[in-house]
Amino acid sequence: MHDAGRSTPWTGQGPTGVGPKATLYHDLAVELDGLLTGETDLTANAANAAAAIYHSLPDLNWAGFYFLHGKELVLGPFQGKPACARIPLPRGVCGTAAAERRSVLVGNVEAFPGHIACDSASRSELVIPMLADGRLLGVLDLDSPSLGRFDEQDQVGCEALVAIIVRHIAPFMLS
Ligand code: SME
């Protein structure tokens, strides 16, 4: 049964995609925190987080998760076209972010050596590692059909979103 105290179903009432980026990310962070609160299932929360991000941030063609399994990343919940299921570290933008445990912002994917083209429409990409107490859980991957879609404000905003997501999912992930 729906708990009236939670912000599900997703309303999309918060971020509009047109205001200042700081406001957009602040509002999305608040909405996301409410959306994930009270749910303990990893798949349910990762799926809702991917959908919330994809439908709130403008100009994306893919948003979703890869989770670390051994020495490779395995596709998790996402929005967008079907993507490669497994990415060995440190391949691609995702594998680089995971191996180096840092956010990787790519203004032009064609200029990134080893970029893995899942959707030929993608032109720029932002990947944020998910870290919980020093343990790498996986990455959040965002793709855009526009060159230079992401800037440092997007990186900071998405890192804040990932911190919220990690807080909600890490306790319920198998070690
Ligand atoms: N482009 C990514 C692969 C994942 S898709 O973009 C969804 C990469 O180079 O790692």
Backbone and ligand atoms as CSV (ligand in chain L), in Angstrom:
chain,resi,resn,atom,element,x,y,z
A,1,MET,N,N,0.835,-1.195,0.000
A,1,MET,CA,C,0.000,0.000,0.000
A,1,MET,C,C,0.871,1.247,0.000
A,2,HIS,N,N,0.433,2.270,-0.669
A,2,HIS,CA,C,1.240,3.475,-0.740
A,2,HIS,C,C,1.249,4.203,0.588
A,3,ASP,N,N,2.450,4.537,1.035
A,3,ASP,CA,C,2.604,5.294,2.272
A,3,ASP,C,C,2.528,6.777,1.931
A,4,ALA,N,N,1.517,7.448,2.461
A,4,ALA,CA,C,1.296,8.853,2.123
A,4,ALA,C,C,2.449,9.739,2.588
A,5,GLY,N,N,3.268,9.212,3.504
A,5,GLY,CA,C,4.385,10.005,3.997
A,5,GLY,C,C,5.567,10.013,3.056
A,6,ARG,N,N,5.529,9.174,2.030
A,6,ARG,CA,C,6.647,9.108,1.085
A,6,ARG,C,C,6.273,9.828,-0.197
A,7,SER,N,N,7.294,10.272,-0.909
A,7,SER,CA,C,7.007,11.043,-2.122
A,7,SER,C,C,6.893,10.137,-3.337
A,8,THR,N,N,6.290,8.970,-3.165
A,8,THR,CA,C,5.924,8.134,-4.303
A,8,THR,C,C,4.411,8.160,-4.408
A,9,PRO,N,N,3.747,8.001,-5.523
A,9,PRO,CA,C,4.402,7.892,-6.807
A,9,PRO,C,C,5.123,9.183,-7.197
A,10,TRP,N,N,6.132,8.991,-8.058
A,10,TRP,CA,C,6.940,10.115,-8.518
A,10,TRP,C,C,6.055,11.149,-9.191
A,11,THR,N,N,6.153,12.391,-8.710
A,11,THR,CA,C,5.278,13.433,-9.237
A,11,THR,C,C,5.965,14.294,-10.277
A,12,GLY,N,N,7.293,14.394,-10.166
A,12,GLY,CA,C,7.990,15.280,-11.078
A,12,GLY,C,C,7.675,16.737,-10.803
A,13,GLN,N,N,7.073,16.996,-9.627
A,13,GLN,CA,C,6.670,18.366,-9.318
A,13,GLN,C,C,7.856,19.247,-8.939
A,14,GLY,N,N,8.932,18.624,-8.506
A,14,GLY,CA,C,10.057,19.406,-8.030
A,14,GLY,C,C,10.870,20.002,-9.164
A,15,PRO,N,N,11.873,19.271,-9.654
A,15,PRO,CA,C,12.738,19.830,-10.690
A,15,PRO,C,C,11.969,20.035,-11.989
A,16,THR,N,N,12.241,21.123,-12.618
A,16,THR,CA,C,11.556,21.411,-13.875
A,16,THR,C,C,12.496,21.313,-15.060
A,17,GLY,N,N,13.798,21.331,-14.787
A,17,GLY,CA,C,14.743,21.270,-15.887
A,17,GLY,C,C,14.980,22.615,-16.534
A,18,VAL,N,N,14.382,23.667,-15.997
A,18,VAL,CA,C,14.570,24.968,-16.629
A,18,VAL,C,C,15.203,25.995,-15.691
A,19,GLY,N,N,15.182,25.770,-14.386
A,19,GLY,CA,C,15.724,26.750,-13.452
A,19,GLY,C,C,17.228,26.672,-13.379
A,20,PRO,N,N,17.821,27.468,-12.487
A,20,PRO,CA,C,19.263,27.379,-12.292
A,20,PRO,C,C,19.642,25.957,-11.890
A,21,LYS,N,N,20.809,25.534,-12.322
A,21,LYS,CA,C,21.209,24.154,-12.053
A,21,LYS,C,C,21.239,23.838,-10.560
A,22,ALA,N,N,21.705,24.808,-9.744
A,22,ALA,CA,C,21.793,24.547,-8.308
A,22,ALA,C,C,20.418,24.229,-7.745
A,23,THR,N,N,19.403,24.955,-8.200
A,23,THR,CA,C,18.030,24.720,-7.741
A,23,THR,C,C,17.538,23.370,-8.235
A,24,LEU,N,N,17.832,23.085,-9.490
A,24,LEU,CA,C,17.424,21.806,-10.071
A,24,LEU,C,C,17.983,20.646,-9.261
A,25,TYR,N,N,19.285,20.690,-8.973
A,25,TYR,CA,C,19.900,19.584,-8.245
A,25,TYR,C,C,19.441,19.540,-6.788
A,26,HIS,N,N,19.237,20.711,-6.183
A,26,HIS,CA,C,18.747,20.729,-4.802
A,26,HIS,C,C,17.368,20.085,-4.733
A,27,ASP,N,N,16.481,20.491,-5.628
A,27,ASP,CA,C,15.123,19.956,-5.617
A,27,ASP,C,C,15.111,18.461,-5.916
A,28,LEU,N,N,15.948,18.053,-6.863
A,28,LEU,CA,C,15.999,16.634,-7.211
A,28,LEU,C,C,16.541,15.810,-6.038
A,29,ALA,N,N,17.521,16.360,-5.327
A,29,ALA,CA,C,18.080,15.653,-4.167
A,29,ALA,C,C,16.999,15.430,-3.108
A,30,VAL,N,N,16.188,16.451,-2.862
A,30,VAL,CA,C,15.117,16.336,-1.860
A,30,VAL,C,C,14.093,15.293,-2.312
A,31,GLU,N,N,13.707,15.359,-3.572
A,31,GLU,CA,C,12.715,14.415,-4.115
A,31,GLU,C,C,13.255,12.984,-4.085
A,32,LEU,N,N,14.516,12.841,-4.452
A,32,LEU,CA,C,15.133,11.515,-4.506
A,32,LEU,C,C,15.223,10.906,-3.108
A,33,ASP,N,N,15.606,11.698,-2.145
A,33,ASP,CA,C,15.714,11.211,-0.776
A,33,ASP,C,C,14.354,10.687,-0.305
A,34,GLY,N,N,13.299,11.445,-0.592
A,34,GLY,CA,C,11.960,11.005,-0.204
A,34,GLY,C,C,11.535,9.751,-0.946
A,35,LEU,N,N,11.884,9.703,-2.214
A,35,LEU,CA,C,11.493,8.569,-3.065
A,35,LEU,C,C,12.098,7.255,-2.577
A,36,LEU,N,N,13.334,7.319,-2.075
A,36,LEU,CA,C,14.052,6.100,-1.690
A,36,LEU,C,C,13.841,5.721,-0.219
A,37,THR,N,N,13.373,6.665,0.566
A,37,THR,CA,C,13.217,6.429,2.006
A,37,THR,C,C,12.189,5.334,2.289
A,38,GLY,N,N,12.570,4.399,3.138
A,38,GLY,CA,C,11.641,3.369,3.576
A,38,GLY,C,C,11.663,2.109,2.731
A,39,GLU,N,N,12.347,2.143,1.583
A,39,GLU,CA,C,12.431,0.958,0.730
A,39,GLU,C,C,13.801,0.298,0.916
A,40,THR,N,N,13.802,-1.001,1.110
A,40,THR,CA,C,15.066,-1.699,1.362
A,40,THR,C,C,15.547,-2.512,0.172
A,41,ASP,N,N,14.745,-2.599,-0.884
A,41,ASP,CA,C,15.147,-3.430,-2.022
A,41,ASP,C,C,16.068,-2.653,-2.968
A,42,LEU,N,N,17.233,-3.220,-3.233
A,42,LEU,CA,C,18.236,-2.554,-4.071
A,42,LEU,C,C,17.693,-2.258,-5.466
A,43,THR,N,N,17.082,-3.254,-6.089
A,43,THR,CA,C,16.600,-3.075,-7.459
A,43,THR,C,C,15.514,-2.000,-7.515
A,44,ALA,N,N,14.595,-2.038,-6.566
A,44,ALA,CA,C,13.506,-1.051,-6.553
A,44,ALA,C,C,14.069,0.357,-6.419
A,45,ASN,N,N,15.004,0.557,-5.502
A,45,ASN,CA,C,15.537,1.901,-5.300
A,45,ASN,C,C,16.430,2.357,-6.448
A,46,ALA,N,N,17.237,1.447,-6.998
A,46,ALA,CA,C,18.092,1.839,-8.127
A,46,ALA,C,C,17.230,2.158,-9.350
A,47,ALA,N,N,16.163,1.384,-9.560
A,47,ALA,CA,C,15.273,1.623,-10.699
A,47,ALA,C,C,14.574,2.976,-10.556
A,48,ASN,N,N,14.069,3.266,-9.369
A,48,ASN,CA,C,13.406,4.554,-9.170
A,48,ASN,C,C,14.383,5.710,-9.277
A,49,ALA,N,N,15.599,5.521,-8.780
A,49,ALA,CA,C,16.598,6.595,-8.873
A,49,ALA,C,C,16.942,6.875,-10.337
A,50,ALA,N,N,17.132,5.818,-11.128
A,50,ALA,CA,C,17.449,6.009,-12.552
A,50,ALA,C,C,16.313,6.732,-13.265
A,51,ALA,N,N,15.083,6.353,-12.973
A,51,ALA,CA,C,13.932,6.986,-13.619
A,51,ALA,C,C,13.798,8.443,-13.195
A,52,ALA,N,N,14.000,8.706,-11.904
A,52,ALA,CA,C,13.875,10.081,-11.411
A,52,ALA,C,C,14.920,10.984,-12.064
A,53,ILE,N,N,16.141,10.504,-12.147
A,53,ILE,CA,C,17.215,11.300,-12.742
A,53,ILE,C,C,16.952,11.511,-14.234
A,54,TYR,N,N,16.608,10.435,-14.918
A,54,TYR,CA,C,16.401,10.523,-16.378
A,54,TYR,C,C,15.288,11.500,-16.729
A,55,HIS,N,N,14.232,11.496,-15.920
A,55,HIS,CA,C,13.080,12.346,-16.251
A,55,HIS,C,C,13.172,13.738,-15.633
A,56,SER,N,N,14.219,13.993,-14.840
A,56,SER,CA,C,14.352,15.312,-14.215
A,56,SER,C,C,15.455,16.157,-14.833
A,57,LEU,N,N,16.547,15.517,-15.226
A,57,LEU,CA,C,17.652,16.270,-15.821
A,57,LEU,C,C,17.420,16.371,-17.328
A,58,PRO,N,N,17.544,17.557,-17.887
A,58,PRO,CA,C,17.287,17.716,-19.319
A,58,PRO,C,C,18.412,17.156,-20.187
A,59,ASP,N,N,18.045,16.811,-21.415
A,59,ASP,CA,C,19.002,16.481,-22.462
A,59,ASP,C,C,19.838,15.232,-22.174
A,60,LEU,N,N,19.186,14.188,-21.666
A,60,LEU,CA,C,19.857,12.899,-21.452
A,60,LEU,C,C,19.280,11.867,-22.419
A,61,ASN,N,N,20.099,10.921,-22.863
A,61,ASN,CA,C,19.560,9.784,-23.608
A,61,ASN,C,C,19.802,8.464,-22.888
A,62,TRP,N,N,20.488,8.517,-21.747
A,62,TRP,CA,C,20.704,7.301,-20.951
A,62,TRP,C,C,21.056,7.713,-19.529
A,63,ALA,N,N,20.484,7.036,-18.561
A,63,ALA,CA,C,20.836,7.263,-17.147
A,63,ALA,C,C,20.646,5.943,-16.412
A,64,GLY,N,N,21.684,5.504,-15.724
A,64,GLY,CA,C,21.515,4.250,-15.002
A,64,GLY,C,C,22.760,3.815,-14.266
A,65,PHE,N,N,22.696,2.582,-13.789
A,65,PHE,CA,C,23.718,2.074,-12.889
A,65,PHE,C,C,24.452,0.865,-13.464
A,66,TYR,N,N,25.715,0.785,-13.118
A,66,TYR,CA,C,26.487,-0.447,-13.256
A,66,TYR,C,C,26.985,-0.793,-11.860
A,67,PHE,N,N,26.811,-2.048,-11.460
A,67,PHE,CA,C,27.263,-2.484,-10.139
A,67,PHE,C,C,28.498,-3.373,-10.263
A,68,LEU,N,N,29.398,-3.220,-9.298
A,68,LEU,CA,C,30.649,-3.978,-9.322
A,68,LEU,C,C,30.409,-5.423,-8.900
A,69,HIS,N,N,30.812,-6.352,-9.770
A,69,HIS,CA,C,30.788,-7.773,-9.441
A,69,HIS,C,C,32.182,-8.296,-9.760
A,70,GLY,N,N,32.966,-8.573,-8.748
A,70,GLY,CA,C,34.344,-8.993,-8.962
A,70,GLY,C,C,35.138,-7.867,-9.597
A,71,LYS,N,N,35.692,-8.151,-10.800
A,71,LYS,CA,C,36.521,-7.141,-11.457
A,71,LYS,C,C,35.814,-6.518,-12.651
A,72,GLU,N,N,34.494,-6.652,-12.697
A,72,GLU,CA,C,33.763,-6.024,-13.799
A,72,GLU,C,C,32.497,-5.356,-13.300
A,73,LEU,N,N,32.026,-4.417,-14.126
A,73,LEU,CA,C,30.772,-3.732,-13.846
A,73,LEU,C,C,29.663,-4.460,-14.585
A,74,VAL,N,N,28.545,-4.681,-13.911
A,74,VAL,CA,C,27.400,-5.363,-14.519
A,74,VAL,C,C,26.219,-4.397,-14.542
A,75,LEU,N,N,25.540,-4.363,-15.680
A,75,LEU,CA,C,24.428,-3.440,-15.890
A,75,LEU,C,C,23.353,-3.593,-14.817
A,76,GLY,N,N,22.916,-2.462,-14.297
A,76,GLY,CA,C,21.823,-2.429,-13.327
A,76,GLY,C,C,20.646,-1.682,-13.913
A,77,PRO,N,N,19.705,-1.249,-13.078
A,77,PRO,CA,C,18.536,-0.516,-13.569
A,77,PRO,C,C,18.934,0.759,-14.309
A,78,PHE,N,N,18.226,1.041,-15.402
A,78,PHE,CA,C,18.556,2.218,-16.213
A,78,PHE,C,C,17.336,2.668,-16.999
A,79,GLN,N,N,17.450,3.853,-17.603
A,79,GLN,CA,C,16.479,4.375,-18.566
A,79,GLN,C,C,17.261,4.703,-19.832
A,80,GLY,N,N,16.736,4.317,-20.970
A,80,GLY,CA,C,17.425,4.568,-22.230
A,80,GLY,C,C,17.460,3.303,-23.051
A,81,LYS,N,N,18.259,3.312,-24.114
A,81,LYS,CA,C,18.343,2.144,-24.975
A,81,LYS,C,C,19.129,1.023,-24.291
A,82,PRO,N,N,18.916,-0.239,-24.734
A,82,PRO,CA,C,19.699,-1.346,-24.174
A,82,PRO,C,C,21.196,-1.046,-24.247
A,83,ALA,N,N,21.918,-1.486,-23.223
A,83,ALA,CA,C,23.340,-1.146,-23.124
A,83,ALA,C,C,24.165,-2.410,-22.924
A,84,CYS,N,N,25.492,-2.268,-23.057
A,84,CYS,CA,C,26.355,-3.437,-22.853
A,84,CYS,C,C,26.204,-3.904,-21.402
A,85,ALA,N,N,26.129,-5.215,-21.236
A,85,ALA,CA,C,25.795,-5.784,-19.928
A,85,ALA,C,C,26.991,-5.780,-18.979
A,86,ARG,N,N,28.194,-5.960,-19.538
A,86,ARG,CA,C,29.370,-6.079,-18.664
A,86,ARG,C,C,30.508,-5.197,-19.162
A,87,ILE,N,N,31.156,-4.510,-18.236
A,87,ILE,CA,C,32.301,-3.654,-18.561
A,87,ILE,C,C,33.444,-4.013,-17.613
A,88,PRO,N,N,34.525,-4.630,-18.145
A,88,PRO,CA,C,35.661,-4.942,-17.268
A,88,PRO,C,C,36.400,-3.655,-16.888
A,89,LEU,N,N,36.868,-3.590,-15.637
A,89,LEU,CA,C,37.699,-2.461,-15.229
A,89,LEU,C,C,39.056,-2.604,-15.895
A,90,PRO,N,N,39.685,-1.537,-16.391
A,90,PRO,CA,C,39.248,-0.153,-16.376
A,90,PRO,C,C,38.747,0.306,-17.745
A,91,ARG,N,N,37.962,-0.504,-18.437
A,91,ARG,CA,C,37.536,-0.147,-19.802
A,91,ARG,C,C,36.486,0.953,-19.808
A,92,GLY,N,N,36.543,1.763,-20.859
A,92,GLY,CA,C,35.512,2.766,-21.078
A,92,GLY,C,C,35.511,3.873,-20.034
A,93,VAL,N,N,34.518,4.722,-20.157
A,93,VAL,CA,C,34.391,5.822,-19.195
A,93,VAL,C,C,33.972,5.253,-17.834
A,94,CYS,N,N,33.056,4.278,-17.875
A,94,CYS,CA,C,32.580,3.684,-16.622
A,94,CYS,C,C,33.702,2.947,-15.898
A,95,GLY,N,N,34.449,2.140,-16.650
A,95,GLY,CA,C,35.534,1.377,-16.042
A,95,GLY,C,C,36.642,2.266,-15.500
A,96,THR,N,N,36.866,3.387,-16.185
A,96,THR,CA,C,37.869,4.350,-15.708
A,96,THR,C,C,37.434,4.972,-14.384
A,97,ALA,N,N,36.172,5.416,-14.336
A,97,ALA,CA,C,35.658,6.036,-13.107
A,97,ALA,C,C,35.705,5.040,-11.948
A,98,ALA,N,N,35.372,3.778,-12.246
A,98,ALA,CA,C,35.373,2.756,-11.198
A,98,ALA,C,C,36.791,2.443,-10.737
A,99,ALA,N,N,37.696,2.245,-11.697
A,99,ALA,CA,C,39.069,1.866,-11.346
A,99,ALA,C,C,39.791,2.983,-10.597
A,100,GLU,N,N,39.520,4.220,-11.015
A,100,GLU,CA,C,40.216,5.361,-10.409
A,100,GLU,C,C,39.401,5.986,-9.278
A,101,ARG,N,N,38.201,5.469,-9.064
A,101,ARG,CA,C,37.332,5.934,-7.965
A,101,ARG,C,C,37.168,7.438,-7.964
A,102,ARG,N,N,36.923,7.971,-9.158
A,102,ARG,CA,C,36.705,9.413,-9.295
A,102,ARG,C,C,35.688,9.651,-10.402
A,103,SER,N,N,35.017,10.799,-10.307
A,103,SER,CA,C,34.070,11.155,-11.351
A,103,SER,C,C,34.819,11.456,-12.635
A,104,VAL,N,N,34.242,11.027,-13.772
A,104,VAL,CA,C,34.851,11.294,-15.074
A,104,VAL,C,C,33.831,12.021,-15.941
A,105,LEU,N,N,34.207,13.237,-16.349
A,105,LEU,CA,C,33.346,14.094,-17.158
A,105,LEU,C,C,33.949,14.163,-18.559
A,106,VAL,N,N,33.180,13.727,-19.538
A,106,VAL,CA,C,33.686,13.662,-20.918
A,106,VAL,C,C,32.824,14.564,-21.804
A,107,GLY,N,N,33.434,15.629,-22.296
A,107,GLY,CA,C,32.690,16.586,-23.126
A,107,GLY,C,C,32.394,16.063,-24.515
A,108,ASN,N,N,33.309,15.208,-25.015
A,108,ASN,CA,C,33.148,14.631,-26.349
A,108,ASN,C,C,33.609,13.177,-26.277
A,109,VAL,N,N,32.667,12.259,-26.328
A,109,VAL,CA,C,33.024,10.848,-26.116
A,109,VAL,C,C,33.969,10.325,-27.194
A,110,GLU,N,N,33.915,10.923,-28.385
A,110,GLU,CA,C,34.803,10.452,-29.455
A,110,GLU,C,C,36.259,10.770,-29.159
A,111,ALA,N,N,36.480,11.719,-28.248
A,111,ALA,CA,C,37.845,12.095,-27.892
A,111,ALA,C,C,38.349,11.319,-26.674
A,112,PHE,N,N,37.516,10.433,-26.136
A,112,PHE,CA,C,37.924,9.653,-24.966
A,112,PHE,C,C,38.404,8.275,-25.423
A,113,PRO,N,N,39.696,7.989,-25.285
A,113,PRO,CA,C,40.208,6.695,-25.738
A,113,PRO,C,C,39.522,5.544,-25.005
A,114,GLY,N,N,38.996,4.599,-25.767
A,114,GLY,CA,C,38.383,3.429,-25.149
A,114,GLY,C,C,36.917,3.593,-24.802
A,115,HIS,N,N,36.353,4.740,-25.158
A,115,HIS,CA,C,34.923,4.940,-24.891
A,115,HIS,C,C,34.112,3.792,-25.498
A,116,ILE,N,N,33.151,3.274,-24.743
A,116,ILE,CA,C,32.294,2.179,-25.220
A,116,ILE,C,C,30.981,2.792,-25.693
A,117,ALA,N,N,30.712,2.673,-26.990
A,117,ALA,CA,C,29.508,3.297,-27.562
A,117,ALA,C,C,28.327,2.337,-27.479
A,118,CYS,N,N,27.488,2.522,-26.466
A,118,CYS,CA,C,26.286,1.685,-26.338
A,118,CYS,C,C,25.169,2.264,-27.189
A,119,ASP,N,N,25.032,3.575,-27.164
A,119,ASP,CA,C,24.023,4.270,-27.966
A,119,ASP,C,C,24.785,5.241,-28.856
A,120,SER,N,N,24.668,5.054,-30.174
A,120,SER,CA,C,25.442,5.891,-31.097
A,120,SER,C,C,25.035,7.363,-31.013
A,121,ALA,N,N,23.919,7.652,-30.353
A,121,ALA,CA,C,23.484,9.044,-30.209
A,121,ALA,C,C,24.275,9.780,-29.128
A,122,SER,N,N,24.951,9.052,-28.250
A,122,SER,CA,C,25.655,9.699,-27.129
A,122,SER,C,C,26.823,10.535,-27.619
A,123,ARG,N,N,26.906,11.764,-27.109
A,123,ARG,CA,C,28.000,12.674,-27.477
A,123,ARG,C,C,28.843,13.077,-26.278
A,124,SER,N,N,28.227,13.139,-25.088
A,124,SER,CA,C,28.987,13.466,-23.880
A,124,SER,C,C,28.494,12.583,-22.740
A,125,GLU,N,N,29.297,12.503,-21.693
A,125,GLU,CA,C,29.021,11.505,-20.652
A,125,GLU,C,C,29.577,11.968,-19.308
A,126,LEU,N,N,28.882,11.578,-18.247
A,126,LEU,CA,C,29.337,11.860,-16.880
A,126,LEU,C,C,29.155,10.586,-16.070
A,127,VAL,N,N,30.241,10.110,-15.461
A,127,VAL,CA,C,30.178,8.888,-14.656
A,127,VAL,C,C,30.660,9.207,-13.238
A,128,ILE,N,N,29.847,8.803,-12.262
A,128,ILE,CA,C,30.150,9.066,-10.849
A,128,ILE,C,C,30.308,7.721,-10.137
A,129,PRO,N,N,31.427,7.498,-9.448
A,129,PRO,CA,C,31.565,6.239,-8.698
A,129,PRO,C,C,30.683,6.247,-7.455
A,130,MET,N,N,30.200,5.070,-7.081
A,130,MET,CA,C,29.422,4.929,-5.847
A,130,MET,C,C,30.311,4.260,-4.812
A,131,LEU,N,N,30.653,5.015,-3.783
A,131,LEU,CA,C,31.557,4.522,-2.754
A,131,LEU,C,C,30.869,4.556,-1.401
A,132,ALA,N,N,30.984,3.457,-0.652
A,132,ALA,CA,C,30.426,3.391,0.691
A,132,ALA,C,C,31.532,2.969,1.642
A,133,ASP,N,N,31.941,3.891,2.501
A,133,ASP,CA,C,33.033,3.612,3.443
A,133,ASP,C,C,34.252,3.043,2.722
A,134,GLY,N,N,34.588,3.627,1.592
A,134,GLY,CA,C,35.772,3.210,0.847
A,134,GLY,C,C,35.547,2.015,-0.060
A,135,ARG,N,N,34.370,1.395,0.021
A,135,ARG,CA,C,34.071,0.221,-0.823
A,135,ARG,C,C,33.365,0.675,-2.091
A,136,LEU,N,N,33.869,0.226,-3.247
A,136,LEU,CA,C,33.254,0.593,-4.529
A,136,LEU,C,C,32.042,-0.298,-4.788
A,137,LEU,N,N,30.875,0.337,-4.919
A,137,LEU,CA,C,29.640,-0.420,-5.179
A,137,LEU,C,C,29.338,-0.504,-6.663
A,138,GLY,N,N,29.739,0.536,-7.406
A,138,GLY,CA,C,29.439,0.619,-8.834
A,138,GLY,C,C,29.526,2.055,-9.284
A,139,VAL,N,N,28.816,2.377,-10.373
A,139,VAL,CA,C,28.842,3.744,-10.889
A,139,VAL,C,C,27.440,4.154,-11.340
A,140,LEU,N,N,27.223,5.472,-11.324
A,140,LEU,CA,C,26.067,6.072,-11.988
A,140,LEU,C,C,26.581,6.639,-13.306
A,141,ASP,N,N,25.920,6.292,-14.403
A,141,ASP,CA,C,26.355,6.723,-15.741
A,141,ASP,C,C,25.254,7.570,-16.377
A,142,LEU,N,N,25.621,8.755,-16.839
A,142,LEU,CA,C,24.687,9.630,-17.552
A,142,LEU,C,C,25.246,9.920,-18.933
A,143,ASP,N,N,24.420,9.758,-19.977
A,143,ASP,CA,C,24.813,10.065,-21.349
A,143,ASP,C,C,23.909,11.152,-21.905
A,144,SER,N,N,24.480,11.976,-22.779
A,144,SER,CA,C,23.698,13.024,-23.444
A,144,SER,C,C,23.946,12.992,-24.953
A,145,PRO,N,N,22.924,13.326,-25.731
A,145,PRO,CA,C,23.121,13.436,-27.180
A,145,PRO,C,C,23.794,14.743,-27.575
A,146,SER,N,N,24.064,15.634,-26.613
A,146,SER,CA,C,24.682,16.932,-26.909
A,146,SER,C,C,26.146,16.955,-26.485
A,147,LEU,N,N,26.985,17.522,-27.326
A,147,LEU,CA,C,28.393,17.723,-26.968
A,147,LEU,C,C,28.472,18.674,-25.775
A,148,GLY,N,N,29.368,18.374,-24.824
A,148,GLY,CA,C,29.587,19.289,-23.707
A,148,GLY,C,C,28.369,19.521,-22.839
A,149,ARG,N,N,27.488,18.538,-22.760
A,149,ARG,CA,C,26.248,18.694,-21.981
A,149,ARG,C,C,26.528,18.907,-20.486
A,150,PHE,N,N,27.583,18.271,-19.960
A,150,PHE,CA,C,27.831,18.281,-18.514
A,150,PHE,C,C,28.973,19.236,-18.159
A,151,ASP,N,N,28.786,19.971,-17.045
A,151,ASP,CA,C,29.866,20.828,-16.559
A,151,ASP,C,C,30.140,20.482,-15.091
A,152,GLU,N,N,30.992,21.285,-14.468
A,152,GLU,CA,C,31.376,20.976,-13.080
A,152,GLU,C,C,30.192,21.041,-12.132
A,153,GLN,N,N,29.226,21.911,-12.439
A,153,GLN,CA,C,28.034,21.996,-11.594
A,153,GLN,C,C,27.215,20.705,-11.681
A,154,ASP,N,N,27.164,20.133,-12.874
A,154,ASP,CA,C,26.485,18.843,-13.015
A,154,ASP,C,C,27.230,17.769,-12.226
A,155,GLN,N,N,28.552,17.820,-12.300
A,155,GLN,CA,C,29.338,16.822,-11.569
A,155,GLN,C,C,29.080,16.917,-10.063
A,156,VAL,N,N,29.143,18.139,-9.536
A,156,VAL,CA,C,28.905,18.328,-8.097
A,156,VAL,C,C,27.472,17.917,-7.745
A,157,GLY,N,N,26.525,18.308,-8.577
A,157,GLY,CA,C,25.126,17.964,-8.324
A,157,GLY,C,C,24.895,16.465,-8.353
A,158,CYS,N,N,25.498,15.792,-9.332
A,158,CYS,CA,C,25.314,14.339,-9.444
A,158,CYS,C,C,26.063,13.594,-8.344
A,159,GLU,N,N,27.190,14.128,-7.911
A,159,GLU,CA,C,27.897,13.493,-6.790
A,159,GLU,C,C,27.034,13.558,-5.524
A,160,ALA,N,N,26.302,14.665,-5.360
A,160,ALA,CA,C,25.394,14.778,-4.205
A,160,ALA,C,C,24.242,13.776,-4.334
A,161,LEU,N,N,23.732,13.597,-5.555
A,161,LEU,CA,C,22.667,12.607,-5.767
A,161,LEU,C,C,23.169,11.200,-5.458
A,162,VAL,N,N,24.378,10.897,-5.913
A,162,VAL,CA,C,24.957,9.571,-5.671
A,162,VAL,C,C,25.157,9.333,-4.168
A,163,ALA,N,N,25.547,10.362,-3.442
A,163,ALA,CA,C,25.723,10.207,-1.986
A,163,ALA,C,C,24.398,9.801,-1.338
A,164,ILE,N,N,23.310,10.404,-1.801
A,164,ILE,CA,C,21.978,10.057,-1.266
A,164,ILE,C,C,21.628,8.615,-1.637
A,165,ILE,N,N,21.857,8.266,-2.896
A,165,ILE,CA,C,21.531,6.910,-3.365
A,165,ILE,C,C,22.328,5.871,-2.579
A,166,VAL,N,N,23.628,6.124,-2.419
A,166,VAL,CA,C,24.489,5.177,-1.683
A,166,VAL,C,C,23.997,5.008,-0.245
A,167,ARG,N,N,23.608,6.114,0.376
A,167,ARG,CA,C,23.113,6.042,1.768
A,167,ARG,C,C,21.893,5.126,1.855
A,168,HIS,N,N,21.082,5.123,0.814
A,168,HIS,CA,C,19.862,4.308,0.844
A,168,HIS,C,C,20.092,2.857,0.425
A,169,ILE,N,N,21.054,2.608,-0.466
A,169,ILE,CA,C,21.179,1.232,-0.984
A,169,ILE,C,C,22.307,0.435,-0.338
A,170,ALA,N,N,23.364,1.118,0.114
A,170,ALA,CA,C,24.535,0.378,0.620
A,170,ALA,C,C,24.195,-0.590,1.747
A,171,PRO,N,N,23.340,-0.204,2.703
A,171,PRO,CA,C,23.064,-1.146,3.797
A,171,PRO,C,C,22.376,-2.422,3.350
A,172,PHE,N,N,21.792,-2.407,2.143
A,172,PHE,CA,C,21.009,-3.560,1.698
A,172,PHE,C,C,21.664,-4.329,0.553
A,173,MET,N,N,22.933,-3.966,0.266
A,173,MET,CA,C,23.653,-4.670,-0.785
A,173,MET,C,C,24.409,-5.850,-0.205
A,174,LEU,N,N,24.407,-6.949,-0.955
A,174,LEU,CA,C,25.170,-8.110,-0.507
A,174,LEU,C,C,26.645,-7.783,-0.589
A,175,SER,N,N,27.427,-8.268,0.351
A,175,SER,CA,C,28.864,-7.960,0.309
A,175,SER,C,C,29.582,-8.989,-0.551
L,1,SME,N1,N,29.845,4.704,-22.614
L,1,SME,C1,C,30.097,3.876,-21.456
L,1,SME,C2,C,29.411,2.542,-21.579
L,1,SME,C3,C,28.074,2.495,-20.959
L,1,SME,S1,S,26.874,3.211,-21.893
L,1,SME,O1,O,27.200,4.604,-22.152
L,1,SME,C4,C,25.419,3.066,-21.153
L,1,SME,C5,C,31.580,3.686,-21.251
L,1,SME,O2,O,32.379,4.092,-22.106
L,1,SME,O3,O,31.954,3.119,-20.243
